[in-house]
Each structure stands twice: as C-alpha cells, then as structure tokens.
C-alpha cells in the first residue's frame, strides 16, 4: 500500500535536510533530490514491521503509581 506524505527540504550548511511533516522522520543528502530519496527510504524502514533475530528478553519492573 502506498501513502503520500508531505516533506520539507532545506539547505543546512553543505547538505540538504528533508523532513516528513506528518511523521517524525528526517534525512539528509548532498542535493535536495538525494535528501528526498533518503527520506523515502527512511520512511519505508520506519513503517517496516520489526523482525527480531532472536526472541526479546522480557523483564518486569515495579513503579510507584500512587501517593504513599
């Protein structure tokens, strides 16, 4: 499934930065076009389901949730 996202691109020093306006993902490149291509790849990785190479270690933690 494809979904469009709005992106902003600007020059910062010697490179270009691209930032998705709907999702907190950004990237950079030597040109504006490269920055957008890198942003596209970063967004695809962001939405890719996680695949653990080994089962995660599950731990329990205790926290104080009310006044004592």
N, C-alpha and C positions, 0 to 999 in steps of 0.2 A: 504494500500500500504506500503510495506517495502522498506527501502532505507539504504544502508550501509554507515557508517561514520567511519573515521579513528580516533583513540583515542590514546593518550599518557598517560602512567601510571608511576608514580614515587613515591618513598617514601619521605615523608616530616615529620620529627620528628617521632612520634609514629603512624602515619597513612599513608595511601596511597591516592594520589590525581589522579584523572582521568580527562582528558580534551579532549573535542572534537576538532579536528583540523580544521573542516570546519565551525562550528557554535560556537559562544562564550558561551559555556555551560561547566561547570565543576562540579565535585562532589568529594566525598571522602569516605573512608571506612577503616575498621580495617585491611583488606587484599586487595591485588590487585584485586582479583575476586569480592569482595564486592564493591570496588570503581567502577569497570566497571558496575556491576549490578545497582548501584545507578546512574551512568551516563546514562545508558539506560533509567531508569525511568525519570530522569530529562529531557532527550531529548524528550521522549514521551509527557511529560507535556508541554514542550516548544512549540511543534507543535500542541497541542490540541487547537481547536478553543475556544476563550473566551466565557464564559457563564455568563452574568451578572445576579445577583439575583434580581436586580431592575434596572430600566432604568437609564442610566448615566445622570448627570446634565450637560447640555450643556451651556457653557458660552462664551461670546465674549471678545476678548482682542484687544486693539489697540496698534500698534507699529509704530515707525518712520521707513520708508523704503527708504528715500532719503535724500539728503542734504537739509537743510533748507535754 
